[in-house]
Amino acid sequence: MSMPNVIFRYDGSFEGFLCCVFDSYVYKEYPAHFQTPEHLEQSLFPARWVGTDSRHAERILVSLEKIDPYAKELVIKGFLTCAPNREKLLYAFIRALYDIGRPLLRQLSDDAVLPLLKAVRHLDGEVHLLKGFVRFSEFEGMLAGEIRPKNRVLPLLRYHFCDRMYNEVFLLYDRTHREALVHKPGQWAIIPLESFKMAAPSAAEAQYRSLWKRFYDTIEIKERHNPRLRRTNMPQRYWSTMTEFQDEAFFTAGSESLPEKKATW
């Protein structure tokens, strides 16, 4: 007997998604689609709201852990990716994992595994790049920076920056997902933040920015200038938040900080 197709509507959180998985098995329903309050659409399939229950979410995580800790890691990271229909990818993986068990993780070309692996690799690659591409500015004893990633990277970047800047007060703002990693010694949090605009730099900060750009411009060997290689190692979509690619106003005390500008592809 086939399972009825139902649209699962949930709050958009990771725990909420896991509760959708839980309900799918309890009520023997197959998710035709997943919708959040921000993306509700009409459909011919019946829809119902799935409430978030931390106990149900924990049961799903524990079950994944028992099969293989790596499976649990894939699901957690997969929810942070920018993959289209990520919930359906994750659900297909979890369902196949319950049916096949640990051997599924060795079937890298399986339709339930490969799309998720590709999405997680893209996420891990972006996290790796941003560890080197984030630029902080100092404002009265606080550091602030901005990024514009495709994936939701702050939950993974926080390990890197909180460990290395454990005695600093800093804020790292994700323009794409409108959230910020805030940290002070001994405490951190990722909070929703609809908008953020840096204050104008002080004279000292403007000088530091100028020194960094001068360093960047000076270390290049002109005879080996290779724009294509630079775009490979430093993708152009990250340039809009990197100090060395800003215009003159960015390096002037009292100017508008980090103006919006689109990268040229």
Backbone torsions as a table, in degrees:
resi	resn	phi	psi	omega
1	MET	NA	126.4	-176.9
2	SER	-77.9	153.1	-179.8
3	MET	-83.3	139.4	177.8
4	PRO	-67.4	143.3	177.7
5	ASN	-83.5	128.9	-177.7
6	VAL	-136.7	142.3	172.9
7	ILE	-86.1	123.3	178.2
8	PHE	-94.5	123.0	176.0
9	ARG	-107.7	128.8	-177.1
10	TYR	-142.6	177.7	-171.2
11	ASP	-79.6	-0.6	178.3
12	GLY	90.1	-4.2	-179.9
13	SER	-85.6	163.0	177.6
14	PHE	-64.2	-42.9	177.0
15	GLU	-60.8	-39.3	178.3
16	GLY	-61.7	-40.9	177.9
17	PHE	-64.1	-43.8	178.9
18	LEU	-61.2	-33.9	176.2
19	CYS	-66.6	-31.8	174.8
20	CYS	-63.8	-42.1	177.3
21	VAL	-61.8	-44.5	179.7
22	PHE	-59.4	-48.9	-178.3
23	ASP	-64.4	-33.8	179.9
24	SER	-58.0	-40.3	-180.0
25	TYR	-80.1	-37.5	-178.9
26	VAL	-64.9	-45.7	-175.4
27	TYR	-97.8	3.4	178.2
28	LYS	54.0	52.9	178.5
29	GLU	-121.2	146.3	177.7
30	TYR	-105.0	127.7	-178.4
31	PRO	-73.4	109.7	174.9
32	ALA	-69.7	-29.4	179.7
33	HIS	-166.7	159.9	175.0
34	PHE	-116.4	134.9	-179.8
35	GLN	-131.8	144.7	175.4
36	THR	-111.6	165.3	-178.5
37	PRO	-56.3	-27.4	-178.9
38	GLU	-80.5	-15.7	-175.8
39	HIS	-134.6	59.2	177.6
40	LEU	-85.4	134.0	179.8
41	GLU	-135.6	150.5	176.2
42	GLN	-76.1	147.2	-179.1
43	SER	-153.3	159.6	176.1
44	LEU	-76.3	-18.0	178.4
45	PHE	-80.2	147.2	174.8
46	PRO	-66.3	150.0	-179.0
47	ALA	-127.1	148.7	174.7
48	ARG	-147.6	153.8	-179.4
49	TRP	-85.8	133.1	176.7
50	VAL	-108.1	114.1	178.9
51	GLY	-72.9	153.4	-179.8
52	THR	-89.7	121.9	179.1
53	ASP	-127.8	113.4	-175.6
54	SER	-60.0	-28.7	179.2
55	ARG	-68.7	-40.4	177.7
56	HIS	-67.1	-42.4	179.0
57	ALA	-61.5	-41.6	-179.3
58	GLU	-65.0	-36.0	178.6
59	ARG	-63.7	-38.2	177.5
60	ILE	-66.3	-45.7	-179.9
61	LEU	-61.8	-42.4	179.3
62	VAL	-62.8	-39.9	179.6
63	SER	-64.8	-38.3	177.5
64	LEU	-67.2	-41.7	178.9
65	GLU	-60.0	-39.7	-179.3
66	LYS	-66.1	-36.0	178.2
67	ILE	-69.9	-50.5	177.3
68	ASP	-173.3	129.3	178.9
69	PRO	-56.7	-31.4	179.6
70	TYR	-66.0	-34.8	177.2
71	ALA	-62.2	-43.0	177.4
72	LYS	-61.5	-42.7	179.2
73	GLU	-62.0	-42.1	179.2
74	LEU	-60.9	-41.4	-179.0
75	VAL	-68.2	-43.6	179.7
76	ILE	-61.9	-47.3	179.6
77	LYS	-69.0	-37.2	-178.0
78	GLY	-59.3	-32.6	179.7
79	PHE	-71.2	-18.3	179.2
80	LEU	-87.6	-7.1	-174.5
81	THR	-80.2	167.4	177.9
82	CYS	-98.3	16.3	-178.4
83	ALA	-59.8	134.8	175.4
84	PRO	-60.3	139.2	-179.7
85	ASN	52.7	45.4	-176.2
86	ARG	-59.4	-34.6	180.0
87	GLU	-63.0	-39.5	179.4
88	LYS	-69.3	-36.6	175.0
89	LEU	-61.0	-46.1	-178.7
90	LEU	-66.7	-40.7	-179.8
91	TYR	-64.2	-42.7	179.1
92	ALA	-61.5	-39.7	179.0
93	PHE	-66.1	-47.1	-178.2
94	ILE	-63.0	-42.2	-178.9
95	ARG	-64.4	-44.1	178.5
96	ALA	-65.0	-35.9	179.9
97	LEU	-65.4	-41.1	177.6
98	TYR	-65.3	-34.0	-178.3
99	ASP	-77.3	-41.7	-172.0
100	ILE	-100.4	-33.4	-177.6
101	GLY	86.2	-160.6	-175.2
102	ARG	-55.7	-34.7	179.1
103	PRO	-55.3	-24.0	178.6
104	LEU	-58.2	-34.3	-176.3
105	LEU	-67.7	-13.8	176.0
106	ARG	-94.2	-8.9	-179.6
107	GLN	-94.5	72.4	-169.7
108	LEU	-65.8	-22.1	-179.8
109	SER	-94.5	2.0	179.4
110	ASP	-62.8	142.9	-177.6
111	ASP	-61.7	-23.3	179.8
112	ALA	-87.2	-11.1	-175.2
113	VAL	-110.9	-47.6	-171.6
114	LEU	-57.9	-47.8	-180.0
115	PRO	-60.1	-37.7	178.8
116	LEU	-68.8	-41.5	178.0
117	LEU	-60.1	-43.5	179.4
118	LYS	-61.8	-42.6	-179.5
119	ALA	-64.9	-42.1	-179.1
120	VAL	-69.4	-36.9	176.8
121	ARG	-63.3	-39.0	176.9
122	HIS	-63.7	-42.2	176.9
123	LEU	-61.3	-49.9	-179.1
124	ASP	-61.2	-38.0	178.5
125	GLY	-64.9	-40.5	179.6
126	GLU	-68.6	-39.5	176.5
127	VAL	-60.3	-44.1	179.9
128	HIS	-60.7	-44.6	-179.4
129	LEU	-64.9	-42.8	-175.6
130	LEU	-70.4	-20.3	173.8
131	LYS	-60.3	-27.2	178.7
132	GLY	-104.0	-16.8	-174.1
133	PHE	-97.1	-10.7	179.8
134	VAL	-69.8	134.7	177.9
135	ARG	-122.0	121.6	178.5
136	PHE	-99.9	147.7	172.4
137	SER	-119.1	150.7	-177.2
138	GLU	-99.6	131.5	179.0
139	PHE	-135.3	100.2	176.2
140	GLU	50.6	50.6	176.1
141	GLY	87.8	-2.2	178.4
142	MET	-117.2	142.6	177.0
143	LEU	-101.3	140.7	179.7
144	ALA	-139.5	141.2	177.8
145	GLY	-145.7	165.2	-179.8
146	GLU	-134.6	147.9	175.0
147	ILE	-136.9	161.7	177.0
148	ARG	-135.7	71.8	-176.1
149	PRO	-84.0	164.8	172.7
150	LYS	-82.7	-40.9	-179.1
151	ASN	-94.6	165.2	176.9
152	ARG	-84.7	91.3	-168.1
153	VAL	-95.5	-16.3	-173.9
154	LEU	-57.4	-40.4	179.2
155	PRO	-60.4	-26.1	178.7
156	LEU	-92.5	-36.0	178.4
157	LEU	-67.6	-24.9	-174.4
158	ARG	-63.4	-32.2	177.1
159	TYR	-60.0	-45.8	-176.8
160	HIS	-64.4	-52.5	-173.1
161	PHE	-77.6	-35.5	179.0
162	CYS	-69.0	-33.3	177.9
163	ASP	-71.8	-41.5	-174.9
164	ARG	-84.9	-20.6	-179.1
165	MET	-122.9	43.4	-172.4
166	TYR	-62.8	-24.8	-178.7
167	ASN	-102.2	13.6	-178.3
168	GLU	-107.7	153.2	168.3
169	VAL	-98.9	119.3	-177.7
170	PHE	-146.8	162.2	176.8
171	LEU	-135.1	131.3	175.4
172	LEU	-122.7	116.0	-173.5
173	TYR	-101.0	131.0	175.8
174	ASP	-97.7	105.8	-178.5
175	ARG	-65.1	-36.1	-174.7
176	THR	-66.2	-47.6	-174.0
177	HIS	-101.8	2.1	175.7
178	ARG	52.6	57.2	175.0
179	GLU	-146.6	160.8	-175.1
180	ALA	-135.2	140.2	170.0
181	LEU	-91.6	117.6	178.4
182	VAL	-114.9	140.9	-174.3
183	HIS	-143.9	139.8	165.6
184	LYS	-139.7	159.6	-173.8
185	PRO	-48.4	119.0	177.4
186	GLY	89.0	-6.4	-177.5
187	GLN	-142.5	147.4	174.1
188	TRP	-151.8	160.0	176.7
189	ALA	-160.6	151.0	171.3
190	ILE	-111.2	116.5	-172.5
191	ILE	-122.1	148.0	174.1
192	PRO	-67.6	139.0	-179.4
193	LEU	-147.4	105.7	-172.1
194	GLU	-60.6	-39.8	179.7
195	SER	-149.9	156.0	-179.7
196	PHE	-152.8	135.1	177.7
197	LYS	-137.9	125.2	-179.3
198	MET	-66.7	147.0	174.1
199	ALA	-69.8	162.2	176.3
200	ALA	-63.9	143.7	-176.7
201	PRO	-71.7	148.7	171.5
202	SER	-73.2	172.4	178.8
203	ALA	-61.3	-40.7	-179.4
204	ALA	-66.5	-43.1	-179.8
205	GLU	-66.1	-39.9	177.7
206	ALA	-60.8	-37.8	178.7
207	GLN	-67.5	-41.8	177.5
208	TYR	-61.6	-40.5	178.5
209	ARG	-62.3	-43.6	180.0
210	SER	-64.0	-40.1	178.5
211	LEU	-63.6	-40.2	179.2
212	TRP	-65.4	-43.4	179.0
213	LYS	-64.7	-39.9	178.8
214	ARG	-62.8	-41.5	177.2
215	PHE	-60.7	-45.8	-179.0
216	TYR	-61.1	-44.0	-178.5
217	ASP	-70.7	-29.6	-173.7
218	THR	-80.4	-35.3	-173.9
219	ILE	-73.7	-12.6	179.9
220	GLU	-69.1	136.9	171.5
221	ILE	-87.8	107.8	-171.7
222	LYS	-56.7	-36.6	-177.4
223	GLU	-68.3	-17.0	-179.4
224	ARG	-110.8	22.3	-179.9
225	HIS	-59.2	122.9	-175.3
226	ASN	-139.9	88.0	-176.7
227	PRO	-57.3	-38.1	-178.5
228	ARG	-64.6	-43.3	179.0
229	LEU	-64.8	-38.6	178.1
230	ARG	-62.3	-42.4	179.5
231	ARG	-67.9	-25.9	176.6
232	THR	-72.3	-46.7	-177.5
233	ASN	-80.4	-24.8	-178.1
234	MET	-135.8	79.4	-174.8
235	PRO	-50.3	139.3	-171.1
236	GLN	-65.8	-22.3	-178.9
237	ARG	-69.5	-12.4	177.3
238	TYR	-92.4	-9.3	-171.7
239	TRP	-65.7	-28.3	-172.9
240	SER	-65.1	-15.9	179.3
241	THR	-117.6	14.0	-178.7
242	MET	-105.4	132.4	-173.6
243	THR	-53.5	-44.3	-172.0
244	GLU	-68.1	-9.3	-178.3
245	PHE	-111.5	10.9	-178.8
246	GLN	-85.5	163.2	179.9
247	ASP	-85.6	-179.0	-170.6
248	GLU	-60.5	-35.8	-177.1
249	ALA	-60.7	-29.7	-178.2
250	PHE	-65.1	-22.6	-175.1
251	PHE	-103.8	14.0	-179.1
252	THR	-110.2	127.2	179.1
253	ALA	-59.5	133.3	179.5
254	GLY	85.4	2.6	179.6
255	SER	-85.5	169.1	174.0
256	GLU	-70.6	131.8	-172.7
257	SER	-90.9	139.2	175.3
258	LEU	45.7	67.9	-178.4
259	PRO	-64.2	151.0	176.3
260	GLU	-68.2	129.1	173.0
261	LYS	-155.1	145.1	-175.9
262	LYS	-90.4	140.5	176.7
263	ALA	-72.7	147.9	177.3
264	THR	-91.2	117.8	-176.2
265	TRP	-83.7	NA	NA
